């Protein structure tokens, strides 16, 4: 598809502020009490969870059973373990030809689901964490639309229809091209996807231009958009973003073992390209607070924000911490590998993939209290890799509980639920070591869309590579807690 549609109008973008959190994103966000989820630890006495807190009934869904389905387009077969009564389909594998003549890139990663124009259609905007170096990358999209003529990453957009027997894949097309390592991002309340580059590589690494930015992709776009790097949002190793629908403030995570948690105050809410102020979180009364170990569950930590004077530093390629260092010099806090980030329940839920005393992951909740600051709270810390190992992408379910994608080397990586009572349970298993990515619910709550990443380097059509693939899961959601 070569036609292009413009993004949301200025009035539509600003209208989300009037609607507030209860209507943000046409149902994209599960909204509950403004005080946040307040997930409890598995063991309040010790401050840590324990294996027996994995519920025997898997969050009300019961035991998992094996099910195999094939992508009708590519023939790729996928086996999953799902609760009884649930089904899935697999579609849009990497290397497949799309309707616009482009090939689906490698590395299916984070994504979000948007209304698709009528009640029975959805739009998925999906990232591609393509990591092939500049000398060998297969450029994505059409040359005239690429941000970098060598870049192989970007986003694809898919149209999905709800049919008589479940979701039906209709078509896919390139919507952002020529970027690199598009790992995560996040949806906006005005109907666009913010795609983030998890790399600060540039001309020094052989690319034609600099990378390490955030790009906006309207979900309504019917073809490739013009890539515009949002430089005021920072040049660093980006992971995910989440937008507060009542203020338009954008929260950003950084995927490094030494990472900061940022927010972007737009000059005009809903108009990110008009610039704004990047800031980094600092704990009040604590200089360079280290969140990675020794934390107490449910402790409410007052925080504030310090300005980043230069969000696009000239030395960012040679020093990936060039933005972080500016906040650190002002006493900002440090986190361990901040990855998934999602808005819901009046709060931002943030995943520290390697945080915690066991190094297996933490889930943080940030509750804004006005523009000047807010409160940070550790709502879960994995006590053991068998309970939860390296959580990555995160989303809030329609009920207000959490869904976590594991990025782990275990034989059975899972998509897991995390309840308000601090119980973790497996909802989907698959064999293999490719990570789960991009969990997102359809606006009507019928479908959970999620990716298996597959290979991130090489030729997209190479049959020896494991293809990335998108999976749609549906069934009796009301039977359990999600």
C-alpha positions, 0 to 999 in steps of 0.5 A: 500500500502506498497511500498515506493518511495524515495523523490525528488533527490538533483538535483530536490530540488535545481532546484527550486531555479533556476526556481524561484518563477514563476515556484515553485511547478509546479503551487502550488503557485499563483504568481503575482507582487513581491511587494505583494497583497497590499489588501486595508482596507474596510474603509481607513478613519477609518482603519477598515472594515465594514459590507457593504464591504461584496460584494452583489454578493459574489465576482462575484459568486452570491447567495449561494444555498443548495446542498447535496452529499454523500460519495460513500464509507461511505455513509456520507451525506454532505449539503453545500451552494455553488454558482450556477454552482458549485458542490462538492463531499465528500470522505475519511471520518475518520474511512474508511478503506484505500487500505493499510489496515490502517484506516483514522485517526480523525481530517482532517486538513491542506493539499496541492495538488500536480501534480499526475503524469499525467495531469488528476491526483492530489495528496493530502497530508492531516494532521490529528489533532488527539488529543486523549491522550497517554493512549487512542490514537489509533496508526496510520499506521503500527508499524514499520513505527511509529515515536512514537508507541503510536501516532495516528496522521500523514498524509494520501495521496490521489490520485484523478482523474479528470473525465468526471463529475469532480474529482474522489477519487481513493485511500488513504494511510498512509504516516506519522504515529505515530506523534500527533496533526498534525494541519497545515504545508505547501507545498514545491516548490520541491514537498513535504509536511511539517507536523507540530505538534501543541503540545510539549507533550512528555514522561511527558505526557505519550508518548514514545518520544518527540513531537513538530516538523516538518516532511517532506513527499514527495508527490510522496511517495506511502506508509509510509515514515520514520518520521524524526523530523526536530529539527533545525526548532524548538520544539514549538506549530507549526501551518503552514509553507510557503517556499519562492521558490527563497531562500528556506527559510521556514517561521513558525507560532506558535498557541498560544495567545502569539506567535512568527513568525519564519523563518528557514534558511536551511544550504542547500536550499531544504535539510531541514534535513541537519539543519540550523538556526531558527530565530524570527521576530523583528520590527526594532526600537521597542522592543517587538512590540505587533501586536495584537491590535492598528494596522494601516492597510497598514502601512509598518513596517520594520523588522529584524530577531534574532537568536534562539540559542536553537531550541530544548530546554530540557524544551520545554514540561514543558514550551511551550514558551521555544523557544519564550522566547529566541526571546522575550529576544532579543526584538522580536515581539508578535502575537496573535494565528498565524495559517495559512501561505501561500506563494504567490504574492512574499509574505508570508500571515499569519493569526492571528486568534484572533488578532485585536481590536475586537479579530476576526482576522488579515491577515498579509503580510510579504514581504522579502527584501533580507536575512536580513529582510523585511517589515510587513503589516496588510492587513485586520483586521476583524471589526465584527464576521459577516464579518470574525470570527477566520480565520485559514487556508489560501491559495492563489487562482490562481488569487492571491486573498485569501481564508480563512477557519473559525474556529468559533463557529457560526452556519454557519462557512464559507470558505470566499474569501478576495479580493485585495480591502479588500472585504470579501465574503462567498463562502461556508457555512455548518451547524454545528460547526466543523471547515473548514481546509486545503483549497488548489487549484489543480495545474491546478486551476480546483478544490478547496479541503478543509476539514471539521475537524470532531472529533479530539478525540476518536476511528476513527471508532466510529459511534457516532463521527462526521467524518472528511471529504475531499471535492472537489469543482469545477465550473465556477471559472472565473465568480468571483474573485478567 
